[in-house]
Amino acid sequence: MPSSNTDNHDKRVESEYKKKFCTSQPSLRTYFISGFDPRGAAHYLGLFQKELRERGYRTGKKSSKGLITTWPIQAINDSTQIGSNGCHSELSFLHWDDIARANWPRQPVEILGQCFRYASFYLFRGTIIHIARLCPGVALCGAYPLLFLIFSFGTAIAIGNLTYTSLKIFSTPDLTRIFVGLVGTCLTLWGSWKIADRIGVTWLTRSILFTHRLGQARDKGLRERVQMLAFELTNLEKENPAEAIRLVGHSSGSFVMAMLAAELKRNPDSSQLLERVELLTLGQNLANLSVYPDANSFREDLKLLASDPKLPWRDITSKEDLLCFAGVDPFKSCGLTRPTGEEYPKMEVISLVMKKPMRQQKYLFLNQFTLHFDYLRNYCPGVDLPGLLVTDPRKESNA
């Protein structure tokens, strides 16, 4: 009997704890939209778990519904086991990683063919000049895969020719010299492919080629996916509404976030939901679509976001991040009239080298792909995204 009384007492204590500190409504639900990345939710969960653990938080058991995967977030020293409908905050991953995988060309020949079509648009139609006026760093990154390609082919041909010429010394037959020269050329090209994959050039190339397709209105899959995400997000908020909602878009996820926010705004069923929404873009490249005359649907999305009532929107970039449009106004860059009133979005240009004194210019240039993800980490105080995952926006604004 004493044991039974103890068990009943423990259950009452846990029940009282849940009544006092938890409700079926999370105080904050953060919807995270990754960039053009095929790695999916598991990769980002691992990243956020590490950062949250350092701050004394952990993620609970995931729940998946359609295109949304959600994890509750609670303090590590919280002894109660609370499920996905527990207290505090939740992290939700919005899936479009399967679209990234479907548009992830793996064969060098396939990528090469797409690069030639992109080069004609980027280099020979003045696009690079337009981008350079907005942000020189991004213009350089846009040309980087093409420059790497030219350098690789030039090096391969030079090595093949040098091998062919050198074998004359040994009176090697012409056919043998041609064969060995071709082998040298092919091996150099294969080595260049491996180097490009290791340092992120192929990653950047695939992302650029996807944006190129999207800007030319040749990819309908993403627009349909955004509509599906808006539908599922709205249903989730009806079934288990969060007190505050934050949409976070990183890298190419920034234009997906803008498309999603506009889709929510044009949906009459989302009117009450929008009262609880705020937007956050990190390392955005919204202006990448501004150079495409056919990207009219994206411009319409931006126009809708600029109309009243506006959703609170914070945009954070860094000049050290050459993969983003640092401090570039998305409306002006897309040829649209800037929203009236206060600055919109609220743009912040931060440093990504804080507390990292070893990051000199050479390091920054050679580690752009690592730095581009630093917005998501604890040592980026200009954003403090791990902290935002557990901070109610309303309490933050009142502090």
C-alpha positions in Angstrom: 0.0 0.0 0.0 2.7 2.5 0.8 4.2 1.9 -2.6 0.8 2.5 -4.2 0.4 5.7 -2.3 3.8 6.9 -3.5 2.9 6.1 -7.1 -0.4 8.0 -6.8 1.5 10.9 -5.2 4.0 11.0 -8.1 1.2 11.0 -10.6 -0.5 13.9 -8.9 2.8 15.8 -8.8 3.3 15.2 -12.5 -0.2 16.2 -13.3 0.1 19.4 -11.3 3.4 20.1 -13.1 1.7 19.8 -16.5 -1.2 21.9 -15.5 1.0 24.6 -14.1 3.7 24.8 -16.7 2.3 23.0 -19.8 -0.7 23.2 -22.1 -1.6 21.5 -25.2 -0.4 24.7 -27.0 3.3 25.2 -27.3 4.2 28.8 -26.6 6.3 28.9 -29.8 6.5 26.8 -32.9 9.4 27.5 -35.3 9.0 26.3 -38.9 12.5 25.9 -40.4 13.0 25.9 -44.1 16.4 24.8 -45.2 18.3 25.9 -48.3 18.7 23.8 -51.5 19.9 20.8 -49.5 19.1 17.1 -50.1 20.2 16.0 -46.6 16.8 16.6 -45.1 15.5 16.9 -41.6 17.9 14.4 -39.9 20.9 16.5 -40.8 19.4 19.7 -39.4 18.1 18.0 -36.3 21.6 16.8 -35.5 22.9 20.4 -36.0 20.2 22.0 -33.8 20.5 19.2 -31.1 24.1 20.0 -30.6 23.5 23.8 -30.3 20.5 23.3 -28.0 22.3 20.9 -25.8 25.0 23.5 -25.1 22.2 25.8 -24.0 20.6 23.3 -21.7 17.8 22.1 -24.0 17.0 18.8 -25.8 14.5 17.7 -28.4 11.9 15.1 -27.6 10.2 12.4 -29.7 9.5 13.5 -33.3 6.1 13.4 -34.9 5.6 13.5 -38.6 2.5 14.5 -40.5 2.8 14.8 -44.3 5.5 17.3 -45.2 6.1 18.5 -41.6 8.3 16.9 -39.1 8.1 18.3 -35.5 10.2 17.9 -32.3 9.2 19.3 -28.9 12.0 21.2 -27.2 12.4 21.2 -23.4 15.0 21.9 -20.7 17.5 19.0 -20.1 17.0 19.3 -16.3 13.2 18.9 -16.8 12.6 15.4 -15.3 9.1 15.0 -16.7 8.7 13.2 -20.0 6.4 15.2 -22.1 5.3 14.2 -25.6 4.9 16.3 -28.8 2.0 18.2 -27.2 4.1 19.2 -24.3 5.1 22.7 -23.1 7.5 25.4 -24.1 8.4 25.3 -27.8 8.6 23.1 -30.9 10.8 22.9 -33.9 9.1 21.9 -37.2 11.0 21.1 -40.4 9.2 21.8 -43.6 10.2 19.4 -46.3 11.3 20.3 -49.8 14.5 18.3 -49.6 13.0 15.7 -51.9 12.7 18.4 -54.5 16.4 19.2 -54.0 17.2 15.5 -54.4 15.2 15.3 -57.6 17.1 18.3 -59.0 20.5 17.1 -57.9 22.3 16.0 -61.1 25.0 13.5 -60.1 26.8 12.8 -63.4 29.5 15.3 -64.5 28.3 15.2 -68.1 24.8 16.2 -67.1 26.0 19.1 -64.9 28.4 20.2 -67.7 25.5 20.4 -70.2 23.4 22.6 -67.8 26.4 24.8 -67.0 26.8 25.7 -70.7 23.2 26.9 -70.9 23.6 28.8 -67.6 26.9 30.4 -68.9 25.1 31.8 -71.9 22.6 33.5 -69.6 25.0 34.6 -66.9 28.1 35.7 -68.8 26.9 36.7 -72.3 23.6 38.5 -71.5 25.0 40.9 -68.9 23.5 39.1 -65.9 26.8 39.1 -64.0 27.0 42.9 -64.3 23.5 43.3 -62.9 24.3 41.0 -60.0 27.6 42.8 -59.4 25.8 46.1 -59.0 23.7 44.6 -56.2 26.4 42.5 -54.5 29.9 41.9 -55.9 30.5 38.9 -53.7 27.4 37.1 -55.1 28.4 37.9 -58.6 31.8 36.3 -58.0 30.1 33.2 -56.5 27.8 33.0 -59.5 30.8 32.9 -61.8 32.9 30.7 -59.6 31.7 27.3 -61.0 32.2 28.6 -64.5 35.7 29.9 -63.7 36.5 26.6 -62.0 35.3 24.7 -65.1 37.4 26.8 -67.4 40.4 26.4 -65.2 39.9 22.6 -64.9 39.6 22.1 -68.7 42.6 24.4 -69.4 44.7 22.5 -66.9 43.6 19.1 -68.2 44.4 20.1 -71.8 47.8 21.5 -70.8 48.7 18.4 -68.9 47.6 16.2 -71.8 49.6 18.2 -74.2 52.7 18.3 -71.9 52.5 14.5 -71.6 52.2 14.0 -75.3 55.1 16.4 -76.0 57.3 14.9 -73.3 57.1 11.4 -74.6 58.8 12.5 -77.8 62.1 12.4 -75.9 61.8 8.6 -75.6 60.8 8.2 -79.3 57.4 6.9 -78.2 55.0 5.9 -81.1 52.4 8.6 -82.0 49.4 6.4 -81.0 51.0 5.7 -77.6 51.6 9.3 -77.0 48.1 10.3 -78.0 46.7 7.6 -75.7 48.8 8.6 -72.7 48.0 12.2 -73.3 44.3 11.5 -73.3 44.6 9.5 -70.1 46.4 12.4 -68.5 43.7 14.8 -69.6 40.9 12.5 -68.3 42.6 11.8 -65.0 43.1 15.6 -64.5 39.4 16.2 -65.2 38.4 13.4 -62.8 40.7 14.9 -60.1 39.1 18.3 -60.7 35.6 16.8 -60.2 36.7 15.3 -56.9 38.2 18.5 -55.7 35.1 20.5 -56.8 32.9 18.0 -54.8 35.2 18.3 -51.7 35.3 22.1 -51.6 31.6 22.6 -52.4 31.8 23.8 -56.0 29.5 21.1 -57.2 27.0 21.9 -54.4 27.1 25.6 -55.4 26.7 24.7 -59.0 23.6 22.5 -58.4 22.0 25.3 -56.3 22.6 27.9 -59.0 21.3 25.6 -61.7 18.1 24.9 -59.7 17.5 28.7 -59.1 18.1 29.2 -62.9 15.3 26.7 -63.7 13.1 28.3 -61.1 13.7 31.9 -62.4 12.9 30.8 -65.9 9.6 29.4 -64.6 10.6 25.9 -65.8 10.1 24.3 -62.4 6.5 23.9 -61.2 7.2 21.4 -58.5 8.3 24.0 -55.9 5.2 26.2 -56.3 3.0 23.2 -55.9 5.0 22.1 -52.8 4.6 25.5 -51.2 0.8 25.3 -51.7 0.9 21.9 -50.0 3.0 23.2 -47.1 0.7 26.1 -46.6 -2.3 23.7 -46.4 -0.6 21.3 -44.0 0.7 24.1 -41.8 -2.7 25.7 -41.6 -4.2 22.4 -40.6 -1.6 21.8 -37.9 -2.2 25.2 -36.4 -6.0 24.4 -36.3 -5.5 21.1 -34.6 -2.8 22.2 -32.2 -2.3 26.0 -32.4 0.9 27.5 -31.1 0.7 30.8 -29.2 3.5 32.2 -31.5 4.8 31.1 -34.9 8.1 31.9 -36.5 8.9 31.0 -40.1 12.7 30.8 -40.7 14.2 30.5 -44.1 18.0 29.9 -44.6 19.8 30.5 -47.8 17.6 29.4 -50.8 15.0 28.6 -48.1 14.5 32.4 -47.9 12.6 32.5 -51.2 10.7 29.4 -50.3 9.8 31.1 -47.0 8.6 34.2 -48.9 6.5 32.1 -51.2 5.0 30.3 -48.3 4.2 33.4 -46.3 2.5 34.9 -49.4 0.5 31.7 -49.9 -0.6 31.8 -46.2 -1.5 35.5 -46.6 -3.7 34.9 -49.7 -5.5 32.0 -48.0 -8.6 33.3 -46.2 -8.5 30.4 -43.8 -5.1 31.7 -42.4 -6.3 35.1 -41.2 -6.2 34.3 -37.5 -3.0 32.3 -37.9 -1.2 35.3 -39.5 -1.7 37.3 -36.3 0.8 35.0 -34.6 3.4 34.8 -37.4 6.8 36.5 -37.7 9.4 35.9 -40.5 13.1 35.5 -40.3 15.5 35.1 -43.2 19.1 34.2 -42.8 21.8 34.5 -45.5 19.0 35.2 -48.0 19.4 35.2 -51.8 16.0 36.6 -52.7 17.6 38.9 -55.4 18.8 35.8 -57.3 15.3 35.6 -58.8 15.2 39.3 -59.6 17.4 38.9 -62.7 14.8 36.7 -64.4 12.0 38.4 -66.4 9.9 35.2 -66.1 9.9 35.2 -62.2 6.7 37.1 -62.1 4.9 34.8 -59.6 7.7 35.4 -57.1 7.4 39.2 -57.6 3.7 38.9 -57.0 4.5 37.1 -53.7 6.7 39.9 -52.6 4.0 42.5 -53.5 1.6 40.6 -51.4 4.0 40.5 -48.4 4.4 44.3 -48.8 0.7 44.9 -48.5 -1.0 45.7 -45.2 -1.2 44.2 -42.7 2.5 43.3 -43.0 4.0 40.3 -41.2 6.9 41.2 -39.0 10.0 40.3 -41.0 13.6 40.3 -39.8 16.3 39.8 -42.4 19.9 39.0 -41.4 22.9 38.8 -43.7 26.7 39.2 -43.5 29.2 40.8 -45.9 31.6 38.0 -45.0 29.1 35.5 -46.4 29.6 35.7 -50.2 26.7 33.3 -50.8 24.1 35.9 -49.7 22.9 39.3 -50.8 24.2 41.2 -47.7 22.0 44.2 -47.0 20.3 44.1 -50.4 16.7 45.2 -50.2 14.6 42.4 -51.8 11.9 44.7 -53.1 14.3 47.2 -54.7 16.4 44.4 -56.2 13.3 42.9 -57.8 12.3 46.1 -59.4 9.4 46.6 -57.0 8.3 49.7 -55.1 9.5 49.6 -51.5 6.8 49.2 -48.9 5.7 52.5 -47.3 6.4 53.2 -43.6 9.2 51.7 -41.6 12.0 49.7 -43.2 10.6 46.4 -44.4 11.9 43.9 -44.0 14.0 45.0 -41.0 17.5 44.4 -42.4 20.5 43.6 -40.2 24.0 43.1 -41.5 26.1 41.3 -38.9 29.6 39.9 -38.6 30.1 36.1 -38.7 33.6 36.3 -37.3 32.7 37.3 -33.8 34.5 35.1 -31.2 36.4 33.5 -34.1 39.7 35.5 -34.3 41.4 32.8 -36.3 39.1 33.5 -39.2 41.3 35.8 -41.4 40.4 36.8 -44.9 42.0 33.7 -46.5 40.2 31.4 -44.1 36.9 33.1 -44.8 37.3 32.8 -48.6 38.2 29.1 -48.4 35.5 28.2 -45.9 32.4 30.0 -47.4 30.3 26.9 -47.3 30.9 26.4 -43.6 30.4 30.1 -42.8 27.1 30.1 -44.7 25.7 27.8 -42.0 27.1 29.8 -39.1 23.8 31.7 -38.8 22.3 28.5 -37.3 24.9 28.1 -34.6 25.4 29.3 -31.0 28.6 31.3 -31.8 26.7 33.7 -34.1 25.3 36.1 -31.4 24.0 38.5 -34.1 21.3 35.9 -34.7 21.3 33.5 -31.8 18.9 31.1 -33.6 19.3 28.3 -31.0 18.1 30.9 -28.4 15.3 32.0 -30.6 14.0 28.4 -30.9 13.1 28.6 -27.2 12.2 32.2 -26.9 8.6 33.4 -27.3 8.8 36.4 -29.8 6.2 38.4 -27.7 8.3 38.0 -24.5 11.4 38.9 -26.5 9.8 42.2 -27.7 8.6 43.1 -24.3 12.0 42.5 -22.7 
